[in-house]
Amino acid sequence: MPLPCDPPPVAILSGSNSCGTSPVLRQSMSRSHALLTGLPVSLYSIALKEHKVIIVGLDNAGKTTILYQFLMNEVVHTSPTIGSNVEEIVVKNTHFLMWDIGGQESLRSSWNTYYSNTEFIILVVDSTDRERLVISKEELHKMLAHEDLRKAAVLIFANKQDMKDCMSAAEISKYLTLSSIKDHPWHIQSCCALTGEGLCQGLEWMTSRAGLR
């Protein structure tokens, strides 16, 4: 049964995009955190084996733009996410249920309500935002210490690589101290959400990891 104010599910009949992804069920569900707390993932999924993914990062990192590039291979004009967007995509017969979670400071304390059953974390980093990289580092290592994420693999997208003076993936890896992460598989990928460059490579890494589960 749909929740109050939920839009009805819309079946997408188009073919796969350049990353080989196919949208199965599209439910654009930005809503207050209160409506999401405690709800089982099964309310938003179909009866198939799915791999739950949370897409996190600071505000304006490009999380929602990346999500809809995965789905439609095009740029969707977005506004700051309040609550979350959730979409399901298929890559080479592997189903991912992706939760794009708002990154504003006031929302980060509620990220942990989405952690249950998460298999993959996608952390999106604004490669031009040097001043707040320390915050991304703190949030990442806080997540990895959480009991519900003890088995999660981590994909870091170093976004906005098309911008002047952006940091390289190697620089960001060093700042985030990724080499210190021993208990979680991780991969960092340079990308540009606006053009889609680098996104397919990140998805390929996730798909290969999903095949090991």
Order of alpha helices (4+ residues) and beta strands (2+ residues): beta-alpha-beta-alpha-beta-beta-alpha-beta-alpha-beta-alpha-beta-alpha
